[in-house]
Amino acid sequence: KVIYYISPQVWAWKERRVRILRECVQKLFVVLPFEVGFFNSHGISATYHGHPLAERIHRFAAAPGFRQQWKLDKRSIITLVPGSRTQEIRTLLPIYLRAVRDECKYQIAIAGLRQHQSLYESILNEEKCTAAVVYEDMYNLLRHSRLAVVTSGTASLETALFKIPMVVCYKGNFISYHIARHLIKVPFISLANLLAGNKIVEELIQDQCHPARISQVLQRLKTPIERKQIHDALSELDKMLYKEHCYELLARDFLLSFRK
């Protein structure tokens, strides 16, 4: 038997892969609630037990002394999450830094990966910016953050589950972007918006992803009314994705599937 955990996102692009799943997979465990109906409608048995990231974040306990460890001052933090790929960082981090250049009342921090340390340092020097780089510790950083600028991907869902008001950005190669635009069938790039079925966080893609526009969104996210609306919407998202003992439920169902 083939039991598949965390399905490919065939509902977003290359839907023809559904046929391969139907032929090869006896049971599919999904991590997004809407995927159950999608796969069942294509004749694939699918079950949802919650999203593992939601449980992980619910169980996360902030480390004491976080600010002292990373030499962060007492100002509220705007976190920049420029992605994990070298090209993403090269393209997007300079844009993010220019967007927050005048945010003197805030501490600017970059959620970084050690393998890209020299790249962050090079970009910070080129942009003549001062920002803390917090390595391999994004959850503690998000726990202390007021606002965030996040590259589209898993990090945007993690930021949403921490209920941080954010702007989600993406900018890629011109040709690749236009090819992808014709292939991808979903209306949003962030999972928060896809799950909600409407825009709860701002998305700035390609030509819209520039410093002035990001800065404009951040100013709006500082207002109490906007912050409350986003917090309430992200709280509903959390309720949708969080199931206590997600992995235990999955393991039990997994064993039952094999015994049938």
Buried (B, 14 or more C-beta within 10 A) or exposed (E): EEBBEEBEBBBBBBEEEBEEBBEEBEBBBBBBBBBBEBBEEBEBBBBBBBBBBBBBBBEBEEEEEBBEEBEBEEBEBBBBBBBBEEEBBBBBBBBBBBBBBEBEEBBBBBBBBEEBEEBBEEBBEEBEBEBBBBBEBBBBBBBBBBBBBBBBBEBBBBBBBBBBBBBBBBBBEEEEBEEBEEEEEEEBBBBBBBBBEEEBBBBBBBEBBBBEBBBBBBEEBBEEEBBEEBEEBBEEBBEBBBBEEBBEBBEEBBEEBEEE
